[in-house]
């Protein structure tokens, strides 16, 4: 059953629904991480609007997500190659 929680992002409170304790944990960690990124940008770019700071943060998080996706794909390919090499090795030992 969905549970209702509240998270703070950029000094705004948002009511959210979560389906599991793990999802709640991930949402709270993500909100905290986002707030840390926003704080860094606000300190670095003092005269920049909140919308621009949020845009920079969104771009930063999107780039990080894309990098993680690419790394996962690279590791999948590496695993596939290792499995193939291992199968070839096992076949040669028969």
N, C-alpha and C positions, 0 to 999 in steps of 0.2 A: 504494500500500500504506500503510495507516495507520501513523503513527509515534507512539510513546509519549513524552510529555513530562511534566514536573512543573512545577506553578505553586504559588506561595505566596499564600494569601488569608487575611488576619486571623491570621497566624502559624501557619497550618495548611498542610501540603503536600498537594496533590491531584495524582494521576496522571490524565492525560487522553490521549485518542487524537485525533490530528489527521490530516487527509487531504492537506494541502498546506502548503507554506511560508507562504502567505498566511494560512491558517487559524491556523497556529501564531503568526504575528506578531500577528494580531488577538486571539487568546486571551491572549497575554502583555500586550499593551497594555491590554486590558479588565481583566485582573487588577491591573495596576499602577494603573490609574485607580480601580478599586474600593478598593484599599488606600489611596490618597490620600484618597478620600471618607471611608473609615472612620477614618483618622487625624484628619481635620478634625472629625468628629462626636465622637470620643473626647476630643479636646481641648476641644471646646465643651460637651459633656455629660459631665462627669467622673464623676458618680455614677449613670450609666445602664448597664444591663447590656449585655453583648456582643450578646445576642439583639436588644435594642432598637436598638442601634447598627446592626446588620446590617439590621434592618427599615427603619430610616430611610434607609439607603443604598439598599436595594432600591426603596423608594418614590421616592427621588430619581432613580435611574436609569430607573425606569419613566416618570416624568414627563418626563424628557429624551427618552426614546424616543418617547413620544406626541407631544411637541412637534415632533420631527423628522419623524414621519409626517405630521402636519398640515401642516407646511411643504412637504414633498414634494408633498402633494395640492394645496396652494395653487399651487405652481409648475407642476404639471401642467395645472391649469385655465388658468393664465396663458399657458402655451405653446399650449394648444389655442385660446385666444382669439386669440393672435397669429397662429397658422397660419391661422385663419379670416379674420382681417383681411387677411393677406397674400394669401390666395387671392382674396378679394374685390377687392383692389387690382389684382392681376394680371389678373383678368377684366375690370375696367374699363379696362385699358390696351389691350385688343384692338381 
